[in-house]
Amino acid sequence: MQDDGNDKETSQSHRLLHDELPKEHEDPLIRRLHIIIRYAIKLLAVMMVLVIIWGVLDVIYVLYTKFISPPVMLFEVADIFVIFGAFMVVLIAVEIFINIRLYLGTNVLPIRLVIATALMAIARKVIILDIATISAEEMLAIAAIVLALGVTHWLVGK
């Protein structure tokens, strides 16, 4: 058998796609279902971009409404938390889009990125948290989640 370099390219491009949803499958039904799922994931990516655009528009709206409400051009601490929360939602959406893109384009499960996305989501919760309305049990639960995700992110990175 002669190696003209094409086998290496074919093997490398095959590794870039998820083995869980191969385009080549012996069962035609499963092959078609895999194709449908791939298109569904692409549709999710498109919808996530729309959510990101909507989120950016929401951040602009939140900034504008907080900026023009009395006292004009001054933010209170509560306003800043609302603004931070709006920003964090968009950043989380971007992270989810990156997860979807990586899922479609590589054979690598982006575990560290998924954990980082979860950390960002819980960080958003902590940033906008109203300490006056939260119980000690809820605070401990959030602390446990942050600790667990932080340790997991560190361990996966090693």
Buried (B, 14 or more C-beta within 10 A) or exposed (E): EEEEEEEEEEEEEEEEBBEEBEEEBEEEEEBEEBEEEBEEBEEBBEEBBEBBEEBBEBBEEBBEEBEEEEEEEEBEEEBEBBBBBBBBBBBBBBBBBBBBBBBBEEEEEBEBBBBBBBBBBBBBEEEBBEEEEEEEEEEEEBEEBBEEBEEBBEEEEE
